[in-house]
Amino acid sequence: ALRSTFARKAQSSEQRPQYALQPQASFKVAVLGAAGGIGQPLALLIKMSPLVSALHLYDVMNVKGVAADLSHCNTPSQVLDFTGPEELASALKGVNIVVIPAGVPRKPGMTRDDLFNINANIVKTLVEAVADNCPDAFIHIISNPVNSTVPIAAEVLKQKGVYDPKKLFGVTTLDVVRANTFVAQKKNLKLIDVDVPVVGGHAGITILPLLSKTMPSVSFTDEEVGDLTVRIQNAGTEVVEAKAGAGSATLSMAYAAARFVESSLRALDGDGDVYECVFVESNLTELPFFASRVKLGRNGVESLISSDLQGLTEYEQKALEALKPELKASIEKGVAFAQKQA
Ligand code: NAI
């Protein structure tokens, strides 16, 4: 999607020099945690979208400069900055999509679950404000552990009486982006063609790439399946270790989050052909939340794509059963946290 944004601009700039200042659609997007490692490059990528008319950047600090800087890009959207809880309501008013990368990232040796105590409270507070100010918005949760923060968000929205399961998303796009990249490298395929569905959750073994469902169809040896699966599951840790204390994935995450924002914008704009893997309320398994491919439409999730889970290989079937207890526990931990706070 981002590639096509670039391509469209390059083509149209000669014929229509005014194009860049006129949005094609007028959606408003808010980023909460916009001054952070993910927030800044994500805001830049969203600023490039011709479907966005207003970009609201919220953080507890350092967001004024980010907004001033971005506002000089000659792309359509107007950039506004909002600092601290007293400006949070204004940041959310009238917004169509809220993206939440607020919170602390991992350091070497930490699991995503180690972030729970800090990020659970941050997500709870921010989603309460979403419920009060833009209850109809699509909510994209990036803050980890996604396997727990999405159930927390759902509980908060239920408590406020505005929960719409079709509009609450845990962003797992980075797992798909990584799977596509690693498979293309390993099998010498053209990157742009490769699409691997990734299901389950977003931590360790709960991340389950369905390599047998790779498009275009490609065969793997058992050893390749084992290596690729483990690499995709541990790719976040690869970055955490390489950054050696300076945080976790930010640039690839921003790219992935921008792809999911762009897909959501296209769906909101009426495009009838938008599919993404994402962590949502689900009845595809016995777990209440599960990442799978979904069809997106104007009202959020239109349908869950169940066919990916049919005809799994023995390896995938075992991995699916193995991830369920951990994912279930993470979901229940999130629900229990939100109910205790209520
Ligand atoms: P960061 O520390 O660079 O940025 C976080 C930002 O959140 C900071 O600017 C901070 O001021 C802000 N913040 C903290 N409390 C806030 C509050 N109450 N309201 C608004 N903003 C607040 O962290 P980074 O690297 O951007 O990561 C953010 C989150 O994203 C982490 O939880 C990380 O684990 C998660 N993540 C998720 C991925 C995914 O695939 N879903 C991938 C990579 C990271």
Residues whose N, C-alpha, C, O or C-beta is under 5 A from the ligand:
A	BS01	NAI	L32 G33 A35 G36 G37 I38 G39 Y58 D59 V60 M61 P101 A102 G103 V104 P105 R106 I122 I141 I142 S143 N144 V171 L174 G247 S248 A249 T250 M253
